[in-house]
């Protein structure tokens, strides 16, 4: 078993919740044009700060504004 730093679980929960909220804004086309295998993986990357908000062509400018 590994030791977790204080706040690690809280951060993980925050990122998971943020990913859910981001995923709800995405168009759910699962087109992979963002470079991820679907909308939720892209949402997770956004929540972690590992992706740019303008990588979703179907979402366009409206999605960028909403994010």
C-alpha positions in Angstrom: 0.0 0.0 0.0 1.4 3.5 -0.8 1.0 6.6 1.3 -1.1 9.3 -0.2 -0.3 13.0 0.4 -2.9 15.0 2.3 -5.2 16.5 -0.3 -4.4 14.0 -3.0 -7.8 12.3 -2.8 -9.5 15.7 -2.6 -7.7 16.8 -5.8 -8.6 13.6 -7.6 -12.2 14.0 -6.6 -12.2 17.6 -7.8 -10.7 16.7 -11.1 -13.2 13.8 -11.6 -16.1 16.2 -10.8 -14.7 18.8 -13.1 -14.3 16.3 -15.9 -18.0 15.3 -15.5 -19.0 19.0 -15.8 -16.8 19.5 -18.8 -18.1 16.3 -20.5 -21.7 17.6 -20.1 -20.7 20.7 -22.2 -19.1 18.6 -25.0 -21.1 17.7 -28.1 -20.8 13.9 -27.5 -20.0 13.2 -31.1 -17.1 10.9 -30.0 -15.5 11.9 -33.2 -11.9 11.8 -31.9 -11.0 15.0 -33.8 -9.6 16.4 -30.5 -7.0 13.7 -30.5 -8.7 11.7 -27.7 -10.7 8.5 -28.1 -13.9 10.2 -27.1 -15.5 13.1 -25.3 -14.9 11.9 -21.7 -11.2 11.2 -22.2 -10.9 14.7 -23.6 -12.9 16.1 -20.7 -10.5 14.3 -18.3 -7.5 15.8 -20.0 -9.0 19.2 -19.8 -9.7 18.8 -16.2 -6.1 17.8 -15.5 -4.8 20.7 -17.6 -3.3 18.4 -20.2 -5.4 19.6 -23.2 -6.3 22.9 -24.8 -9.9 24.1 -24.8 -9.9 24.6 -28.5 -9.3 21.0 -29.6 -13.0 20.1 -30.2 -13.9 21.1 -33.8 -17.6 20.1 -33.4 -17.9 22.3 -30.3 -16.4 25.3 -32.1 -16.3 28.8 -30.6 -19.4 28.2 -28.6 -17.7 25.4 -26.6 -14.6 27.5 -26.1 -16.8 30.3 -24.6 -18.7 27.9 -22.4 -15.5 26.3 -21.1 
